[in-house]
């Protein structure tokens, strides 16, 4: 599926802001000590390495659709782009820390921070353990990204602040539950759904939409925008439009053994022989052949078909929720295109 | 040295706020899923496990000394205690992440988060590598502390926000330089001073003082408080009053081989034989006997004596800087007592 133009135009503006923030920090610290600027460089390498900028697009179009008129759009766009850039720094922070926890070697086509810096210690003949050094640097690069995210989100008022704090707490708690459930082998449906709700649905869709709406000045004044009902509808759009619930597991997911809806359905429907195949999930040394066989069982048990139906249903519900929202047409069209794209992307 | 009363009264108020924040979060997430509350519990265990609450005392007394009258003190104390609690959460975040980087097993008399959670995986017979799991959980507990710190510091205006962002960036950069210099064996005086300036002087003394002053309403209105000169004096008090420059290395410091002023002086003055002893610094398997011999070389080379003199000189300069500040007497007395205490504590 082609990337919708409404995503690309926002991404371009947000990326320019991200680059400007990195450049500022790099120049500032380079003057003090070039070694300090290395930490900024590493963050810049990861935040610039890609990502669809989905969260900033949800922020932008929710804000855009809530603006009273073009005047407001022109005056407040810079603040909205800042908020979008904040989400991209926050996402980079989360990915850098997650990559340590999962020991992922690659991310967005580039070497992860902990692996690259562990290698740097070895290459330079420095003393210490490469793993500990690389992970230490990656923790700090992530922490720096967290601060810069927060700096971009400052001064936007009480309601935005509350959403921003909540979504950051939810992100951490969701990742913790994910780690803990995988370690403890808690693969029940409730756990899987809760992880996805916290890590993906709320963090990627619902909170960006709500925060974007709160950024518009109209949201603060007009009752229609600020009431609980409005936020409920945004939440419904966000939750039903989210594909994380139904994502198809690939090699690394199978090796980590993280609970997903599809896995749980497959386990419920599996024959004893199929169950033996599924039991291999979570083995760190899973071969490509074994992974292929597991995916075949997902098809045989009907888990894939159930998934496809669920996607269609969720997408329809999502669009219905969207039509209830009192947004400008341009924003509605954009959000519909984003929902289609999110669902199609990982199918 | 006895702990000054001006530290204890602030610590009591700040601790009550810290406990209330942890209780709120624990109750909130316990209702959703008791597993989520575990992350809050771990943070609560670390933030409550001690620490002298020095940073919050500097915030408090700088603010207190800048207040125009008792009315202001009564009305704004809660916000100042919030800012103090923010510093304590930030410090806990930094310690939890630092303990991963240094692989420290104990902190403030309790097992560190990464060690305790690695052990938990083993004890429960969960799957995965204890080290990776324990460190992953500790990264998340630290990140949660960072969010709660930030939440407590929200809504305090532009100048406070800028200081808060700067000190968080400085904290990360200082820790990075510390890690990198130890790995690369860069034990020059300039590097050592820069690490201490970022990690200790600015973060522990200067920024809390400046931020506390900015919290007072008078600071925003009266020119005398808000000008650059005032911040310069606070900076001078903070930098000279800081003991980190001159701290005496103990076992773990010697094993990590982090550059300190005292080490650098000893290396400069050492005979070839003494130099061989100092070369053992940074060995992970340093025995207590070797550590003792290294400390003896610090004495023999005069590094300890030079240090003692430097402490006295810095303390005098610090108090001179303090007398230049237009603060109320009660606050001046408190800050003097804190400076004495900070210097005496680690001598």
Interface residues (C-beta under 8 A of the other chain):
Chain A: X25 X29 X32 X33 X35 X36 X38 X39 X97 X100 X101 X103 X121 X124 X126 X127 X128 X132 X133 X135 X136 X137 X139 X140 X142 X143 X144 X146 X147 X148 X150 X151 X154 X155 X158 X161 X165 X168 X169 X172 X173 X175 X176 X177 X179 X180 X181 X182 X183 X184 X185 X194 X257 X282
Chain B: X25 X29 X32 X33 X35 X36 X38 X39 X97 X100 X101 X103 X121 X124 X126 X127 X128 X132 X133 X135 X136 X137 X139 X140 X142 X143 X144 X146 X147 X148 X150 X151 X154 X155 X158 X161 X165 X168 X169 X172 X173 X175 X176 X177 X179 X180 X181 X182 X183 X184 X185 X194 X257 X282
